[in-house]
Amino acid sequence: MKLGFIGLGHMGFPMTRNLLRAGFAVTVQNRSRENVERLVAEGAVAAKSAAEVARNADVVFTCLPSVATVDAVYRGADGLLGAARSGLTLVDCSTVSPALSRAICAEANARGAGFLDAPISGGPAGAEAATLTIMAGGDEADFQRVLPAFQAMGTNIHHVGPSGAGSVVKLVNQHLTSVNTAAVAEAIVLGARAGADPQILFDVIKTSFGGSTMFNRSMPFLLKRRFDEGAPMRIMLKDLDLITDLGRELNVRLLLASEAREVYRESVALGLGDEDIVALVKPLERIAGIEIGSSGEPPSR
C-alpha cells in the first residue's frame, strides 16, 4: 500500500516519520519545503501538488491547520478531489465541521474514491510516540483498508460511525479540552492569589475529583512556565468557532463553549495565538498581580 501525506506541521511531520519507520512508501507535499526535505532524506518522495500525491498513492492523509486549507487542498486547483479515482482512499486528520467532512466524502465517492474523516488527539508528543487516539468516520471497508497505517501512528484507534462522525467526536473532545483548560487556569490563579502553593494544589487535586487529563497535562507546564508545547491557542479558537457554529445549527445551548471562546479570543488578541493553550493563565495572572512560580516556589505577589 503506497501512502501520501499532505501537511507536515507539528502533527503531520512525526506522523509521516512513523509511517516511514513502519516501512510504508510515502509521497509528501507541504507548503514550506524544510520538512519535505527532511522526510525525503529519510526515504519519502516529494510531490509538487496535492494532485500529484493522489496520483502516486493508494491512501492519502491530510493533516491541516484550518478549514480554508482543507477546502483548498481537496477542492482547489491541483487538489485531491480532482485527482480522485477508484481505488484511492482519502483520509482527513484535520479538525473541521461534520458538514465539510460529509461534503468531501460525497464528492470523493462520486469519483469512485473512499474518504474517512479521522481527526486525532494526543498532541505532538503522541504523534512522535505513535500513541495517538484516532477517531475515524466513514465506510467500514475504507477503515479496514487504512487500519495498518493508522496502527503505525496511534494506539487508540476507533471507527466511530458513518461519514462526519469522526469530526463530531473530535469537536466533543475539543469542547471538553478547551473548557477544562480554561477552568484549570482560572482555578490555579485563584488558589495562588489566595496563598496556596501551586505545587501543592497539583499534588492534591490530581488525585481528587477536580483532577482530569487536562489538569494533569496543564499543571507541569504552568509550574515550569512552558508555553511552547504545540497546542496553539489560535487552533483551539478555530475549533471553538466550529463547536459553537455546530451548536447553533443543531439548536444546542453551549454556554460554557461560548464563554471559553471569548477567553481564547482574548488571549489570541493579546498576541498569545502561537503559544500553548495553557498560556490562558497569562491574562489572569496580570489581572491578579501574580505569576505562577516554578515547581516548589511560591507565587509572586
C-alpha positions as CSV (number, residue, x, y, z in Angstrom):
1,M,0.0,0.0,0.0
2,K,1.5,3.3,-1.1
3,L,0.7,6.3,1.0
4,G,0.7,10.1,0.6
5,F,0.8,12.7,3.3
6,I,-0.1,16.4,3.0
7,G,0.5,18.8,5.9
8,L,3.8,18.3,7.6
9,G,3.5,20.5,10.7
10,H,3.7,19.7,14.4
11,M,1.5,16.7,14.0
12,G,1.9,15.7,10.3
13,F,5.7,15.5,10.4
14,P,6.1,13.0,13.2
15,M,3.1,11.0,11.9
16,T,4.7,10.7,8.4
17,R,8.0,9.8,10.0
18,N,6.3,6.9,11.9
19,L,4.8,5.7,8.6
20,L,8.2,5.6,7.0
21,R,9.7,3.8,10.0
22,A,6.9,1.2,9.7
23,G,8.1,0.5,6.2
24,F,5.5,2.4,4.1
25,A,6.4,4.2,0.9
26,V,5.2,7.8,1.4
27,T,4.8,10.7,-1.0
28,V,4.7,14.0,0.8
29,Q,3.7,17.6,0.0
30,N,3.7,20.7,2.1
31,R,3.7,24.5,1.6
32,S,7.1,25.0,3.2
33,R,9.9,22.9,2.0
34,E,12.0,22.3,5.1
35,N,10.1,19.4,6.5
36,V,9.6,17.9,3.0
37,E,13.4,17.8,2.5
38,R,13.9,16.3,6.0
39,L,11.5,13.5,5.2
40,V,12.9,12.9,1.7
41,A,16.3,12.4,3.5
42,E,14.5,9.6,5.4
43,G,13.0,7.9,2.4
44,A,9.9,9.9,1.4
45,V,9.2,11.1,-2.1
46,A,8.4,14.7,-2.7
47,A,5.4,15.9,-4.8
48,K,4.7,19.4,-6.1
49,S,0.9,19.3,-5.7
50,A,-1.9,17.5,-3.9
51,A,-3.0,16.0,-7.2
52,E,0.5,14.6,-7.7
53,V,0.3,13.0,-4.3
54,A,-3.0,11.4,-5.1
55,R,-1.7,10.0,-8.4
56,N,1.2,8.3,-6.6
57,A,-0.7,6.8,-3.7
58,D,-3.4,4.4,-2.7
59,V,-4.2,6.2,0.5
60,V,-3.6,9.9,1.1
61,F,-3.6,11.5,4.6
62,T,-4.1,15.2,5.2
63,C,-3.4,17.0,8.5
64,L,-4.0,20.7,8.0
65,P,-4.4,23.7,10.3
66,S,-7.6,25.4,9.0
67,V,-10.9,24.8,7.3
68,A,-9.8,27.0,4.4
69,T,-6.7,25.0,3.9
70,V,-8.6,21.7,4.0
71,D,-11.0,23.1,1.4
72,A,-8.2,24.3,-0.9
73,V,-6.2,21.0,-0.7
74,Y,-9.3,18.9,-1.5
75,R,-11.3,21.2,-3.9
76,G,-8.7,23.7,-5.2
77,A,-6.7,23.6,-8.4
78,D,-4.5,20.6,-8.5
79,G,-6.4,19.3,-5.4
80,L,-7.1,15.8,-4.2
81,L,-10.7,15.5,-5.4
82,G,-9.7,16.5,-9.0
83,A,-7.3,13.5,-9.0
84,A,-9.6,11.1,-7.1
85,R,-10.2,7.7,-8.7
86,S,-11.5,4.3,-7.9
87,G,-9.1,2.5,-5.6
88,L,-8.0,5.7,-3.8
89,T,-8.9,6.4,-0.2
90,L,-8.6,9.9,1.2
91,V,-8.2,10.4,5.0
92,D,-8.5,13.8,6.6
93,C,-7.0,14.0,10.1
94,S,-7.7,17.8,10.4
95,T,-10.4,19.2,12.7
96,V,-13.2,20.6,10.6
97,S,-17.0,20.7,10.6
98,P,-19.0,17.4,10.2
99,A,-20.8,19.1,7.2
100,L,-17.5,19.7,5.4
101,S,-16.4,16.1,6.1
102,R,-19.6,14.8,4.7
103,A,-19.4,17.0,1.6
104,I,-15.9,15.9,0.8
105,C,-16.9,12.3,1.3
106,A,-19.8,12.7,-1.1
107,E,-17.5,14.3,-3.8
108,A,-14.9,11.6,-3.3
109,N,-17.5,8.8,-3.6
110,A,-18.9,10.3,-6.8
111,R,-15.4,9.9,-8.3
112,G,-15.1,6.3,-7.1
113,A,-12.8,7.1,-4.2
114,G,-13.2,6.5,-0.5
115,F,-13.0,9.1,2.3
116,L,-12.5,8.9,6.1
117,D,-12.7,11.9,8.5
118,A,-10.2,10.7,11.0
119,P,-9.2,13.5,13.5
120,I,-6.5,12.8,16.0
121,S,-5.8,13.6,19.7
122,G,-2.7,13.3,21.7
123,G,-0.6,16.3,20.7
124,P,2.9,16.4,19.2
125,A,4.1,14.1,21.9
126,G,1.5,11.5,21.0
127,A,2.3,12.0,17.3
128,E,6.0,11.4,17.9
129,A,5.5,8.4,20.1
130,A,2.9,6.9,17.7
131,T,0.3,6.8,20.6
132,L,-2.4,9.0,19.0
133,T,-6.1,8.5,19.5
134,I,-7.7,8.3,16.1
135,M,-11.4,8.7,15.6
136,A,-12.5,7.7,12.1
137,G,-15.8,8.3,10.5
138,G,-16.8,6.7,7.2
139,D,-17.2,3.3,5.4
140,E,-16.1,0.3,7.4
141,A,-14.3,-1.2,4.4
142,D,-12.3,2.0,3.9
143,F,-11.4,2.0,7.7
144,Q,-10.2,-1.6,7.5
145,R,-8.1,-0.8,4.4
146,V,-6.4,2.1,6.2
147,L,-6.1,0.4,9.6
148,P,-2.5,-0.8,9.1
149,A,-1.4,2.8,8.5
150,F,-3.4,4.0,11.5
151,Q,-1.7,1.4,13.7
152,A,1.7,2.9,12.7
153,M,0.6,6.3,14.1
154,G,-1.7,5.5,17.0
155,T,-2.6,3.1,19.7
156,N,-6.3,4.1,20.4
157,I,-8.0,3.6,17.0
158,H,-11.7,3.8,16.7
159,H,-14.2,3.5,13.9
160,V,-16.9,5.8,15.3
161,G,-19.6,5.7,12.7
162,P,-20.5,7.0,9.2
163,S,-19.1,10.0,7.4
164,G,-18.9,13.0,9.7
165,A,-18.9,11.0,12.9
166,G,-15.1,11.4,13.4
167,S,-15.4,15.2,13.2
168,V,-18.3,15.1,15.7
169,V,-16.3,13.1,18.2
170,K,-13.3,15.4,17.8
171,L,-15.4,18.5,18.4
172,V,-16.8,17.0,21.5
173,N,-13.3,16.3,22.6
174,Q,-12.2,19.8,21.9
175,H,-15.2,21.3,23.7
176,L,-14.1,19.4,26.9
177,T,-10.4,20.2,26.3
178,S,-10.9,23.9,25.8
179,V,-13.3,24.4,28.7
180,N,-11.3,22.3,31.1
181,T,-8.0,24.1,30.3
182,A,-9.7,27.5,30.8
183,A,-11.1,26.2,34.2
184,V,-7.6,25.0,35.2
185,A,-6.0,28.4,34.5
186,E,-8.8,30.3,36.4
187,A,-8.8,27.9,39.4
188,I,-5.0,27.8,39.8
189,V,-4.7,31.6,39.7
190,L,-7.5,31.9,42.3
191,G,-5.7,29.4,44.6
192,A,-2.3,31.0,44.1
193,R,-3.6,34.5,44.7
194,A,-5.2,33.2,48.0
195,G,-1.8,31.9,49.1
196,A,-1.8,28.3,48.1
197,D,1.4,26.8,46.7
198,P,0.6,25.7,43.1
199,Q,2.7,22.6,43.5
200,I,0.6,21.5,46.5
201,L,-2.5,22.3,44.5
202,F,-1.3,20.0,41.8
203,D,-0.3,17.2,44.2
204,V,-3.6,17.2,46.0
205,I,-6.1,17.8,43.1
206,K,-4.6,15.4,40.6
207,T,-5.9,12.5,42.9
208,S,-9.2,14.3,43.7
209,F,-12.5,14.7,41.9
210,G,-11.3,18.0,40.4
211,G,-8.4,16.3,38.6
212,S,-8.6,15.5,34.9
213,T,-6.4,14.7,31.9
214,M,-6.2,18.4,31.0
215,F,-5.4,19.3,34.7
216,N,-2.6,16.8,34.7
217,R,-1.3,18.0,31.4
218,S,-1.6,21.7,32.2
219,M,-0.1,21.9,35.7
220,P,3.5,20.8,34.8
221,F,3.6,23.3,32.0
222,L,2.3,26.1,34.3
223,L,4.7,25.2,37.1
224,K,7.7,25.2,34.7
225,R,6.3,28.1,32.6
226,R,6.5,26.1,29.4
227,F,4.1,27.7,26.8
228,D,5.5,26.3,23.6
229,E,4.4,22.7,23.7
230,G,2.5,22.6,20.4
231,A,-1.3,23.0,21.1
232,P,-1.6,26.6,19.8
233,M,-4.2,28.9,21.1
234,R,-5.3,30.0,17.6
235,I,-6.0,26.4,16.6
236,M,-8.2,25.9,19.7
237,L,-10.0,29.1,18.9
238,K,-10.7,27.8,15.4
239,D,-12.1,24.6,16.9
240,L,-14.3,26.6,19.3
241,D,-15.7,28.5,16.4
242,L,-16.6,25.2,14.8
243,I,-18.2,23.9,18.0
244,T,-20.3,27.0,18.6
245,D,-21.4,27.0,15.0
246,L,-22.5,23.4,15.3
247,G,-24.4,24.2,18.4
248,R,-26.3,26.9,16.7
249,E,-27.0,24.7,13.7
250,L,-28.4,22.0,16.0
251,N,-30.1,24.3,18.5
252,V,-28.0,23.0,21.3
253,R,-27.2,25.6,24.1
254,L,-23.4,25.8,24.6
255,L,-22.9,28.4,27.3
256,L,-19.6,27.0,28.5
257,A,-18.2,26.7,25.0
258,S,-19.3,30.2,24.2
259,E,-17.6,31.6,27.3
260,A,-14.5,29.6,26.6
261,R,-14.4,31.0,23.1
262,E,-14.3,34.5,24.5
263,V,-11.5,33.6,26.8
264,Y,-9.4,32.2,24.0
265,R,-10.3,35.1,21.7
266,E,-9.0,37.5,24.3
267,S,-5.7,35.6,24.6
268,V,-5.2,35.5,20.8
269,A,-5.9,39.2,20.7
270,L,-3.2,39.7,23.3
271,G,-0.6,38.0,21.0
272,L,-0.7,34.6,22.5
273,G,-2.1,32.8,19.5
274,D,1.0,30.7,18.8
275,E,1.5,29.7,22.4
276,D,0.2,26.6,24.0
277,I,-3.4,26.7,25.4
278,V,-2.0,26.8,29.0
279,A,-0.9,30.3,28.2
280,L,-4.5,31.2,29.0
281,V,-3.1,31.8,32.5
282,K,-1.2,34.9,31.5
283,P,-4.1,37.4,31.3
284,L,-5.4,36.1,34.5
285,E,-2.0,36.5,36.2
286,R,-1.8,40.1,35.1
287,I,-5.2,40.9,36.5
288,A,-4.5,39.1,39.8
289,G,-1.0,40.6,40.0
290,I,0.8,37.3,40.4
291,E,2.8,34.8,38.4
292,I,2.6,31.1,39.0
293,G,6.1,30.1,40.0
294,S,8.3,27.2,39.2
295,S,7.8,23.9,41.0
296,G,8.4,24.3,44.7
297,E,8.4,28.1,44.6
298,P,5.6,30.3,46.0
299,P,3.8,32.5,43.6
300,S,4.9,36.1,43.3
301,R,2.6,38.9,44.5
